[in-house]
Each structure stands twice: as C-alpha cells, then as structure tokens.
C-alpha cells in the first residue's frame, strides 16, 4: 500500500513516515498544498494524509483539486476542532480527519479502517450485485455510480453510504447509526458529517436535489433510501 503524507511540519511528517513504513507501507512526503496536488496527480496512492493549514494552498483547496481527478481516500489533519472547520473538510471531499495533537496509534487505526474499506472492493461480487432504482445505478464490484446512464464520481465514503442505504431500502437510520455502520469503526466525529455526505449525494444523484425522490430525510429521526418512487 502506498500513502502520501503532506504537512508543512517536517518533523511531524518524518515521524508519521517512520511509523507507517514500520507498518510496511510505502510512504511519500510533501510539505505544501501545491506539492500535495502535484504528487497526487502523478503518483498512484492508496490513501492521502493531508494537513489543513499549509502554505501555497491550504488543505481544503488541495483536497478540492485532488477530488477533481481522484477518489483516493483522504484523511485531513487539523489543529482545529471546531465543527465548522471539520465540516468544511468533508465538503471539500475528505473521508476522515484527525485533530492535532494526536496519538500515532489513532492515525494508524483510521488509515487501516479506510484502506480496509477500500480493499473490500477486490472481493468477488455476485453477478446480480448491481443496485438500480429509477435513474440511480450503483455497481459495488466496480465501485461505480451513474445517474440516467451518466457516470457520477463519488468519494469512497459517499459510495459506502449510498450503497448501504440502497441495500436497505425503506429502513430509517439515525445519524449515529450511519456513522457506526458505514464509517465502520468507533468514529468520534460530529454527526453533521452524515448531513454533509447526504447533501453531496443528493447533489450528485438526485434529479432535483432540493426535492429528493430517493435519498429521503425522516425528520427528527434520520435518513433512508425510498423503497418506492
């Protein structure tokens, strides 16, 4: 597995690189946002660790640019813990975040969880695994999504979330349940993370995001995928 770590704190990058290489990962390092985008574009990475506050381009800008050409899992490092800053990270396309200062064991656990989710796509899928509902089509084997036959690029977590909801149509899940079931480990993030991912899925997959047909809110309870419509 090949990981890119980008942070302007060189000692921090050195420490992360050392620990991940001891786990058997191949690790490349970068030190600013422009370098992050360039390396992500030219390298074949399985995961990117990206700092929020960096020179030249900040992590949010870099993440947005990377998302324009790649769906590689991205973990954002941030010294801020305010909900608005974290939600901006998810808006930019990040899959997870770790707040500084952090324990390296936590970072490694989150990396393993995202890579495990990503590698699950290599497992054989039954021929009838394609999920279709109206204009939405999800192919778990190819990790592809389409709307009215047109390909739609989803981040890893966006795909995981819509696949989960489509496999359980009509069943309402609270935000807390979705964090537990879709994120797949003891996630300590803000439950508004789910709201951000739901809104992005509606923007990408619904014909009228303001009046969704399939990705539905059950007010005061949570979200579900319509079993009719």
C-alpha positions as CSV (number, residue, x, y, z in Angstrom):
1,X,0.0,0.0,0.0
2,X,1.3,3.5,-1.0
3,X,0.5,6.5,1.2
4,X,1.1,10.2,0.6
5,X,1.7,12.4,3.7
6,X,1.6,16.2,3.3
7,X,2.2,18.7,6.1
8,X,4.4,21.7,6.4
9,X,5.7,20.5,9.8
10,X,8.7,18.5,8.6
11,X,9.4,16.7,11.9
12,X,5.7,15.6,12.1
13,X,5.9,14.2,8.5
14,X,9.2,12.5,9.4
15,X,7.6,10.8,12.4
16,X,4.4,9.7,10.5
17,X,6.5,8.4,7.7
18,X,8.8,6.4,10.0
19,X,5.8,4.8,11.8
20,X,3.9,4.0,8.7
21,X,7.0,2.5,7.0
22,X,7.4,0.3,10.1
23,X,3.9,-1.0,9.3
24,X,5.0,-2.0,5.8
25,X,3.5,0.9,3.9
26,X,5.4,2.8,1.2
27,X,5.3,6.5,2.1
28,X,5.9,9.6,0.0
29,X,6.2,13.0,1.7
30,X,5.1,16.6,0.7
31,X,5.2,19.9,2.5
32,X,2.7,22.3,1.0
33,X,-0.6,22.3,-0.8
34,X,0.7,22.7,-4.3
35,X,3.1,19.8,-3.8
36,X,0.1,17.7,-2.5
37,X,-1.9,18.2,-5.7
38,X,1.1,17.6,-8.0
39,X,2.1,14.4,-6.2
40,X,-1.5,13.1,-6.0
41,X,-1.8,13.7,-9.8
42,X,1.3,11.9,-10.7
43,X,1.5,9.2,-8.0
44,X,-0.6,6.1,-7.6
45,X,-1.6,6.3,-4.0
46,X,-4.0,4.2,-1.9
47,X,-4.5,6.9,0.7
48,X,-3.5,10.6,1.3
49,X,-2.9,12.2,4.7
50,X,-3.3,16.0,4.2
51,X,-2.8,18.8,6.7
52,X,-5.4,21.6,6.8
53,X,-3.1,24.6,7.3
54,X,-0.3,24.7,4.7
55,X,1.5,27.3,2.6
56,X,0.8,28.0,-1.1
57,X,-2.5,26.1,-0.9
58,X,-4.3,25.1,2.2
59,X,-5.6,21.6,2.8
60,X,-9.1,22.5,1.7
61,X,-8.0,23.8,-1.6
62,X,-5.7,20.9,-2.2
63,X,-8.4,18.4,-1.3
64,X,-10.9,20.0,-3.7
65,X,-8.3,19.9,-6.5
66,X,-7.4,16.3,-5.8
67,X,-11.1,15.4,-5.8
68,X,-11.4,16.8,-9.4
69,X,-9.3,13.9,-10.7
70,X,-9.2,11.3,-7.9
71,X,-11.4,9.4,-5.4
72,X,-8.4,8.2,-3.3
73,X,-9.3,8.2,0.4
74,X,-8.1,11.4,2.2
75,X,-7.6,11.9,5.9
76,X,-7.3,15.5,6.9
77,X,-5.0,16.6,9.8
78,X,-6.2,19.7,11.6
79,X,-5.2,21.7,14.7
80,X,-8.8,23.0,14.8
81,X,-11.6,21.1,16.4
82,X,-14.4,23.5,15.6
83,X,-17.3,21.8,13.9
84,X,-17.4,24.3,11.0
85,X,-13.8,23.7,10.1
86,X,-14.3,19.9,10.1
87,X,-17.4,20.1,8.0
88,X,-15.6,22.3,5.5
89,X,-13.1,19.4,5.2
90,X,-15.8,17.0,4.4
91,X,-17.3,19.5,2.0
92,X,-14.0,19.5,0.2
93,X,-14.1,15.8,-0.2
94,X,-12.1,14.4,2.8
95,X,-13.2,11.0,4.1
96,X,-11.9,11.4,7.7
97,X,-10.0,13.7,10.0
98,X,-7.6,13.6,12.9
99,X,-7.2,16.5,15.3
100,X,-3.7,17.6,16.4
101,X,-2.1,16.7,18.6
102,X,-2.9,13.1,18.0
103,X,-1.7,9.7,19.0
104,X,0.0,7.9,16.1
105,X,-1.9,4.8,17.1
106,X,-5.2,6.7,16.3
107,X,-3.9,7.8,12.9
108,X,-2.8,4.3,12.0
109,X,-6.2,2.9,13.1
110,X,-8.0,5.3,10.9
111,X,-5.7,4.6,8.0
112,X,-6.2,0.8,8.4
113,X,-10.0,1.3,8.5
114,X,-10.1,3.4,5.3
115,X,-7.8,1.0,3.5
116,X,-9.8,-2.0,4.7
117,X,-12.9,-0.4,3.3
118,X,-11.2,0.4,0.0
119,X,-9.7,-3.1,-0.4
120,X,-13.1,-4.8,0.2
121,X,-13.9,-3.9,-3.4
122,X,-11.4,-6.5,-4.6
123,X,-13.5,-9.3,-3.2
124,X,-15.6,-11.2,-5.8
125,X,-19.2,-9.9,-6.0
126,X,-22.3,-11.9,-7.3
127,X,-23.4,-11.1,-10.8
128,X,-26.7,-9.6,-9.5
129,X,-24.9,-7.2,-7.1
130,X,-25.7,-4.1,-9.3
131,X,-28.2,-1.9,-7.4
132,X,-30.7,0.0,-9.6
133,X,-33.5,2.3,-8.5
134,X,-35.1,4.6,-11.1
135,X,-32.3,6.8,-12.6
136,X,-29.7,5.7,-10.0
137,X,-27.4,2.8,-10.6
138,X,-24.7,1.5,-8.2
139,X,-22.2,-1.2,-9.1
140,X,-20.4,-2.4,-5.9
141,X,-18.0,-4.6,-7.9
142,X,-16.7,-1.7,-10.0
143,X,-17.3,0.9,-7.3
144,X,-19.1,3.0,-10.0
145,X,-22.3,5.1,-9.8
146,X,-24.4,6.6,-12.6
147,X,-27.4,8.9,-13.0
148,X,-29.5,8.4,-16.1
149,X,-26.7,6.3,-17.5
150,X,-24.1,9.1,-17.0
151,X,-21.1,8.3,-14.7
152,X,-21.0,10.1,-11.4
153,X,-17.8,10.4,-9.4
154,X,-18.3,9.6,-5.7
155,X,-15.7,9.7,-2.9
156,X,-15.2,6.4,-1.0
157,X,-17.5,7.4,1.9
158,X,-20.2,8.8,-0.4
159,X,-20.2,5.4,-2.2
160,X,-20.2,3.4,1.0
161,X,-23.1,5.5,2.3
162,X,-25.3,5.2,-0.8
163,X,-24.6,1.5,-1.2
164,X,-25.6,0.9,2.4
165,X,-28.8,2.8,2.1
166,X,-29.7,1.2,-1.3
167,X,-29.2,-2.3,0.2
168,X,-31.6,-1.4,3.0
169,X,-34.4,0.5,1.3
170,X,-37.2,1.9,3.4
171,X,-35.3,1.4,6.6
172,X,-34.6,4.7,8.5
173,X,-31.2,5.1,10.1
174,X,-30.2,7.8,12.6
175,X,-27.0,9.8,12.0
176,X,-25.3,7.9,14.9
177,X,-26.2,4.6,13.4
178,X,-24.9,5.6,10.0
179,X,-21.6,6.7,11.5
180,X,-21.3,3.4,13.2
181,X,-22.4,1.2,10.3
182,X,-20.9,3.0,7.3
183,X,-17.8,4.5,8.8
184,X,-17.1,1.1,10.2
185,X,-15.3,1.8,13.5
186,X,-15.5,3.8,16.7
187,X,-15.9,7.2,14.9
188,X,-15.7,10.2,17.2
189,X,-16.7,12.8,14.6
190,X,-19.6,15.2,14.5
191,X,-22.9,13.6,13.4
192,X,-23.3,16.5,10.9
193,X,-20.7,14.6,8.9
194,X,-23.6,12.4,7.8
195,X,-25.7,15.5,6.8
196,X,-22.8,16.8,4.6
197,X,-22.4,13.4,2.8
198,X,-26.2,13.1,2.3
199,X,-26.4,16.5,0.8
200,X,-23.5,15.8,-1.6
201,X,-25.1,12.5,-2.6
202,X,-28.3,14.4,-3.4
203,X,-26.5,16.9,-5.5
204,X,-24.8,14.2,-7.4
205,X,-27.5,11.6,-7.8
206,X,-31.0,13.2,-7.4
207,X,-32.6,14.8,-10.4
208,X,-33.9,17.6,-8.1
209,X,-31.6,17.8,-5.1
210,X,-34.0,20.2,-3.4
211,X,-36.8,17.7,-3.7
212,X,-35.2,14.3,-3.4
213,X,-37.0,11.3,-4.7
214,X,-34.8,8.5,-3.2
215,X,-32.4,9.9,-0.5
216,X,-35.0,10.9,2.0
217,X,-35.0,12.6,5.4
218,X,-37.2,11.3,8.1
219,X,-37.4,14.5,10.2
220,X,-36.2,14.1,13.7
221,X,-35.1,10.5,13.1
222,X,-32.5,10.2,10.3
223,X,-32.3,9.1,6.6
224,X,-33.4,6.3,4.3
225,X,-33.5,5.3,0.7
226,X,-37.0,5.2,-0.7
227,X,-38.4,1.7,-1.5
228,X,-40.9,3.2,-3.8
229,X,-40.8,6.1,-6.3
